[in-house]
Amino acid sequence: MRLDKWLWHARFFKTRSLAARYVEKSRCRIDGRPVDKPHATVAPGMVLTFALGPNVRVVRVVGLGERRGPATEARTLYEEIESR
């Protein structure tokens, strides 16, 4: 699944276009590798690192959503590893 779409499904961003712009302009990492393309592929087991506001989020992708559902459903798509 595309990184921007997954970030949107997991409710880190309100719109997919915001997620795409964030990936292009910010420093996101997939398994420690810097990424600047919204179409980068994510799969279960991968670790994403990105800054949201003053916090750095480190999450493991647990699942790929088929839709952008409620927050309780979105929370099942990832597991929080670390938050600074």
LOMAR-852557 format. One line per field, with one value per atom (N, C-alpha, C, CB): residue in three letters; atom name; x, z, y. Coordinates in pm, 1 decimal. Glycine has a CB too. Layout:
code	(Ala;...) .
site	(CA;...) .
x	(X;...) .
z	(Z;...) .
y	(Y;...) .
This chain:
code	(Met;Met;Met;Met;Arg;Arg;Arg;Arg;Leu;Leu;Leu;Leu;Asp;Asp;Asp;Asp;Lys;Lys;Lys;Lys;Trp;Trp;Trp;Trp;Leu;Leu;Leu;Leu;Trp;Trp;Trp;Trp;His;His;His;His;Ala;Ala;Ala;Ala;Arg;Arg;Arg;Arg;Phe;Phe;Phe;Phe;Phe;Phe;Phe;Phe;Lys;Lys;Lys;Lys;Thr;Thr;Thr;Thr;Arg;Arg;Arg;Arg;Ser;Ser;Ser;Ser;Leu;Leu;Leu;Leu;Ala;Ala;Ala;Ala;Ala;Ala;Ala;Ala;Arg;Arg;Arg;Arg;Tyr;Tyr;Tyr;Tyr;Val;Val;Val;Val;Glu;Glu;Glu;Glu;Lys;Lys;Lys;Lys;Ser;Ser;Ser;Ser;Arg;Arg;Arg;Arg;Cys;Cys;Cys;Cys;Arg;Arg;Arg;Arg;Ile;Ile;Ile;Ile;Asp;Asp;Asp;Asp;Gly;Gly;Gly;Gly;Arg;Arg;Arg;Arg;Pro;Pro;Pro;Pro;Val;Val;Val;Val;Asp;Asp;Asp;Asp;Lys;Lys;Lys;Lys;Pro;Pro;Pro;Pro;His;His;His;His;Ala;Ala;Ala;Ala;Thr;Thr;Thr;Thr;Val;Val;Val;Val;Ala;Ala;Ala;Ala;Pro;Pro;Pro;Pro;Gly;Gly;Gly;Gly;Met;Met;Met;Met;Val;Val;Val;Val;Leu;Leu;Leu;Leu;Thr;Thr;Thr;Thr;Phe;Phe;Phe;Phe;Ala;Ala;Ala;Ala;Leu;Leu;Leu;Leu;Gly;Gly;Gly;Gly;Pro;Pro;Pro;Pro;Asn;Asn;Asn;Asn;Val;Val;Val;Val;Arg;Arg;Arg;Arg;Val;Val;Val;Val;Val;Val;Val;Val;Arg;Arg;Arg;Arg;Val;Val;Val;Val;Val;Val;Val;Val;Gly;Gly;Gly;Gly;Leu;Leu;Leu;Leu;Gly;Gly;Gly;Gly;Glu;Glu;Glu;Glu;Arg;Arg;Arg;Arg;Arg;Arg;Arg;Arg;Gly;Gly;Gly;Gly;Pro;Pro;Pro;Pro;Ala;Ala;Ala;Ala;Thr;Thr;Thr;Thr;Glu;Glu;Glu;Glu;Ala;Ala;Ala;Ala;Arg;Arg;Arg;Arg;Thr;Thr;Thr;Thr;Leu;Leu;Leu;Leu;Tyr;Tyr;Tyr;Tyr;Glu;Glu;Glu;Glu;Glu;Glu;Glu;Glu;Ile;Ile;Ile;Ile;Glu;Glu;Glu;Glu;Ser;Ser;Ser;Ser;Arg;Arg;Arg;Arg) .
site	(N;CA;C;CB;N;CA;C;CB;N;CA;C;CB;N;CA;C;CB;N;CA;C;CB;N;CA;C;CB;N;CA;C;CB;N;CA;C;CB;N;CA;C;CB;N;CA;C;CB;N;CA;C;CB;N;CA;C;CB;N;CA;C;CB;N;CA;C;CB;N;CA;C;CB;N;CA;C;CB;N;CA;C;CB;N;CA;C;CB;N;CA;C;CB;N;CA;C;CB;N;CA;C;CB;N;CA;C;CB;N;CA;C;CB;N;CA;C;CB;N;CA;C;CB;N;CA;C;CB;N;CA;C;CB;N;CA;C;CB;N;CA;C;CB;N;CA;C;CB;N;CA;C;CB;N;CA;C;CB;N;CA;C;CB;N;CA;C;CB;N;CA;C;CB;N;CA;C;CB;N;CA;C;CB;N;CA;C;CB;N;CA;C;CB;N;CA;C;CB;N;CA;C;CB;N;CA;C;CB;N;CA;C;CB;N;CA;C;CB;N;CA;C;CB;N;CA;C;CB;N;CA;C;CB;N;CA;C;CB;N;CA;C;CB;N;CA;C;CB;N;CA;C;CB;N;CA;C;CB;N;CA;C;CB;N;CA;C;CB;N;CA;C;CB;N;CA;C;CB;N;CA;C;CB;N;CA;C;CB;N;CA;C;CB;N;CA;C;CB;N;CA;C;CB;N;CA;C;CB;N;CA;C;CB;N;CA;C;CB;N;CA;C;CB;N;CA;C;CB;N;CA;C;CB;N;CA;C;CB;N;CA;C;CB;N;CA;C;CB;N;CA;C;CB;N;CA;C;CB;N;CA;C;CB;N;CA;C;CB;N;CA;C;CB;N;CA;C;CB;N;CA;C;CB;N;CA;C;CB;N;CA;C;CB;N;CA;C;CB;N;CA;C;CB;N;CA;C;CB;N;CA;C;CB;N;CA;C;CB) .
x	(85.0;0.0;89.8;-96.8;42.4;115.8;127.8;45.9;240.9;266.0;163.3;405.9;135.0;40.0;-99.3;33.3;-138.7;-270.9;-276.8;-303.4;-169.2;-166.8;-171.4;-41.2;-94.5;-95.7;-235.4;6.6;-306.2;-442.4;-537.6;-488.8;-527.6;-612.9;-590.5;-586.2;-464.6;-431.7;-464.4;-283.9;-520.5;-567.6;-457.8;-666.0;-339.6;-235.4;-257.3;-95.1;-330.9;-361.7;-509.2;-273.0;-566.6;-708.7;-740.2;-754.9;-645.8;-668.4;-547.0;-698.0;-570.1;-460.1;-362.3;-514.3;-413.2;-323.6;-232.3;-405.4;-282.7;-196.9;-88.0;-280.6;-123.2;-25.2;80.0;-94.3;38.7;132.4;227.7;56.2;174.2;260.3;358.5;176.2;313.5;400.0;517.7;320.2;489.5;595.1;694.9;534.9;647.0;736.2;828.0;655.2;778.0;852.6;921.9;760.9;881.4;936.6;1024.9;825.1;1082.1;1172.3;1100.6;1297.9;1048.3;987.4;1090.0;851.9;1082.3;1170.9;1088.6;1281.6;1123.7;1065.3;1180.4;991.3;1172.7;1279.3;1415.2;1284.4;1417.3;1541.7;1588.9;1647.5;1525.4;1563.9;1479.0;1548.6;1543.4;1465.0;1379.5;1558.7;1258.3;1165.5;1109.5;1050.1;1097.8;1034.8;932.4;1140.1;894.1;793.6;667.2;849.3;553.3;428.5;387.9;318.1;438.3;401.0;490.9;405.2;579.4;662.7;570.8;758.8;612.7;529.8;550.9;559.4;441.9;448.4;375.3;386.7;422.2;363.3;370.4;435.8;289.4;294.7;436.1;196.6;475.2;608.0;706.7;661.3;679.8;769.7;756.3;739.6;865.8;867.6;875.4;987.0;780.7;777.5;819.2;636.5;902.7;945.6;915.3;1097.9;843.3;809.1;775.8;690.8;793.3;764.1;625.7;871.3;546.5;416.2;414.5;296.6;420.3;429.7;561.4;310.3;560.2;685.2;725.3;672.0;643.9;668.9;723.0;542.2;812.2;859.1;785.1;1016.0;715.2;636.8;715.0;495.2;722.2;782.1;676.7;917.2;626.8;518.8;552.1;386.6;502.5;516.2;383.3;557.5;388.4;267.5;221.5;293.7;97.8;41.3;-54.8;-30.5;-124.2;-221.1;-239.0;-354.7;-302.4;-333.6;-484.7;-278.0;-530.9;-674.9;-733.9;-705.3;-859.0;-928.8;-1007.2;-1022.0;-1026.0;-1098.6;-1049.5;-1254.0;-1087.5;-1055.1;-1172.7;-1025.9;-1160.9;-1269.9;-1257.0;-1276.6;-1333.0;-1328.5;-1191.8;-1441.2;-1165.9;-1036.4;-1003.6;-1034.8;-1104.2;-1078.1;-1028.1;-1205.6;-1081.8;-1037.3;-898.2;-1137.7;-873.8;-744.0;-633.1;-748.0;-663.9;-563.3;-514.3;-621.5;-592.6;-551.2;-451.5;-672.8;-427.7;-336.3;-190.2;-370.5;-164.4;-26.3;-9.5;19.4;116.7;150.6;257.8;198.5;234.6;326.3;452.1;258.5;567.4;693.4;751.5;794.1;747.0;809.1;748.2;962.3;738.9;690.4;771.0;534.7;844.3;927.7;869.6;1069.2) .
z	(0.0;0.0;0.0;123.0;-60.9;-63.7;76.6;-157.6;104.1;234.5;267.8;238.7;173.1;201.7;231.9;83.9;159.6;181.0;317.8;68.7;355.4;486.0;599.5;499.1;587.9;691.5;706.4;657.9;596.7;599.0;661.4;455.8;621.5;678.5;828.5;609.3;873.3;1015.0;1093.7;1031.2;1024.7;1085.9;1145.4;1192.6;1084.7;1125.1;1056.7;1091.1;943.4;868.5;830.5;742.0;820.7;788.7;643.7;819.8;552.5;411.0;353.2;331.6;245.1;179.5;116.7;72.4;65.0;4.6;110.3;-67.0;231.5;340.2;371.9;467.1;373.5;398.9;289.1;410.2;163.7;51.1;59.1;-82.2;88.5;101.8;216.3;122.5;326.9;442.0;406.0;558.9;338.5;300.6;206.8;234.2;112.1;17.7;85.7;-89.1;185.4;244.9;376.4;267.1;442.1;573.2;566.1;674.3;676.4;682.7;742.6;764.8;656.7;699.3;674.6;622.6;755.2;736.5;739.5;845.0;649.2;648.1;674.7;511.1;785.1;827.1;828.8;734.3;872.4;885.6;759.9;931.1;646.2;520.1;497.5;400.7;468.1;440.6;314.6;424.6;318.4;205.9;178.1;235.3;50.4;15.8;-95.7;-25.4;-120.2;-223.7;-157.4;-328.7;-178.2;-118.6;-165.8;-149.3;-280.8;-333.8;-282.3;-484.9;-186.2;-127.9;-69.4;-17.7;-80.4;-38.1;108.9;-123.4;179.7;317.6;326.1;417.1;415.8;435.2;583.6;348.8;628.7;768.8;810.1;794.9;929.0;981.1;964.3;915.3;873.8;852.4;967.4;717.3;994.2;1100.2;1036.4;1197.9;1072.1;1020.8;1131.2;967.0;1094.4;1187.4;1122.9;1223.3;1194.4;1140.9;1255.3;1041.7;1231.5;1332.9;1307.6;1332.5;1414.0;1407.7;1519.1;1420.6;1481.3;1581.8;1655.8;1680.0;1788.2;1863.9;1892.1;1995.2;1851.2;1882.4;1763.1;1931.4;1791.3;1689.4;1713.1;1694.8;1612.3;1624.1;1558.5;1558.1;1627.3;1573.6;1588.0;1647.7;1474.1;1474.7;1383.2;1431.8;1420.0;1336.4;1266.8;1421.3;1135.4;1056.7;1089.0;901.7;1137.8;1173.3;1065.2;1309.0;1001.6;899.2;796.8;962.7;688.1;581.4;577.5;442.0;592.8;593.5;454.1;659.5;446.4;318.5;303.3;304.7;416.7;414.0;530.8;421.3;531.0;642.8;739.1;595.0;832.7;926.3;1051.2;963.8;1153.7;1280.2;1347.9;1374.3;1446.0;1514.4;1577.6;1621.3;1629.8;1691.9;1588.6;1760.3;1469.0;1360.8;1313.4;1242.3;1302.2;1256.9;1353.7;1241.3;1481.7;1583.8;1569.4;1724.6;1504.3;1485.0;1370.6;1458.8;1293.1;1179.1;1219.2;1079.3;1341.7;1384.3;1532.1;1353.3;1569.5;1709.7;1741.8;1740.8;1844.5;1886.7;1944.8;1991.7;1889.3;1942.5;2038.8;1827.6;1994.1;2073.0;2033.9;2053.7;2128.5;2100.2;2187.5;2127.4;2122.7;2198.0;2193.3;2144.5) .
y	(-117.5;0.0;124.2;-0.4;229.5;357.0;416.3;457.5;478.4;538.8;646.5;597.9;737.0;844.8;790.0;942.2;687.2;627.2;559.0;525.3;490.4;423.8;525.9;335.9;635.2;739.3;799.5;850.2;813.5;866.1;763.3;903.3;637.5;532.6;519.1;398.3;535.2;521.2;648.4;486.5;747.6;872.9;959.9;841.5;956.9;1051.0;1186.0;995.0;1185.4;1307.2;1308.7;1318.0;1429.7;1443.4;1411.2;1582.8;1440.6;1411.0;1339.8;1540.4;1269.1;1198.4;1297.5;1101.9;1409.7;1509.0;1572.1;1618.6;1591.0;1640.5;1538.7;1670.5;1412.8;1307.5;1304.1;1171.1;1318.2;1317.7;1436.5;1320.2;1555.4;1673.5;1658.7;1798.3;1601.6;1581.4;1490.4;1522.0;1379.6;1285.1;1351.2;1160.1;1432.2;1499.5;1600.2;1569.0;1671.4;1782.2;1748.2;1896.7;1642.8;1610.4;1487.5;1588.6;1459.5;1344.6;1224.8;1378.1;1141.5;1015.8;905.7;987.2;803.1;688.6;560.8;685.2;471.3;337.8;242.5;305.3;170.6;79.1;149.0;-42.8;274.6;350.0;420.2;260.2;394.2;458.9;583.4;360.9;697.4;818.9;801.6;941.1;855.6;845.9;984.9;743.5;1021.5;1148.5;1132.0;1249.8;1008.8;979.2;924.5;877.0;990.3;942.9;803.8;1039.7;761.5;630.3;517.6;633.3;547.2;442.1;334.0;500.5;210.7;98.3;65.1;-23.7;44.5;-3.9;-137.4;99.9;-222.4;-353.9;-388.1;-461.7;-480.1;-519.4;-561.1;-633.4;-518.0;-547.7;-434.9;-668.6;-341.4;-227.9;-128.7;-158.4;-57.7;42.7;180.7;19.7;268.7;405.6;501.4;442.1;599.0;703.1;837.0;690.1;922.9;1054.7;1147.8;1045.9;1276.8;1378.0;1435.5;1490.6;1445.4;1511.2;1613.2;1408.9;1740.4;1845.0;1830.8;1838.9;1842.1;1831.6;1686.0;1907.1;1590.4;1449.8;1372.7;1384.5;1279.5;1185.5;1055.2;1165.0;1008.1;884.8;771.1;900.8;659.6;538.4;429.6;500.5;382.8;284.2;167.2;348.9;50.8;-69.3;-90.6;-196.2;-108.9;-135.1;-276.9;-117.1;-288.6;-418.5;-465.9;-411.2;-371.6;-409.1;-298.7;-442.9;-333.6;-238.3;-221.6;-286.4;-99.3;-75.2;-76.9;56.6;-118.1;-113.7;15.8;-233.4;85.2;211.9;296.0;189.7;421.8;509.6;504.3;657.1;414.9;392.8;477.2;248.4;442.6;516.0;499.2;467.9;585.1;586.1;450.8;694.4;383.0;252.5;151.0;199.6;158.9;70.2;111.1;73.2;241.2;291.5;251.8;444.2;248.7;214.8;70.4;236.1;-15.1;-154.5;-170.0;-241.8;-64.8;-72.1;-58.8;34.9;-12.2;7.2;-21.1;148.2;-38.2;-56.1;45.8;-202.6;122.1;228.5;164.2;323.9;199.5;148.3;251.3;116.3;377.3;482.6;615.4;484.5;704.3;839.6;935.0;853.6;1025.6;1120.4;1257.6;1123.3) .
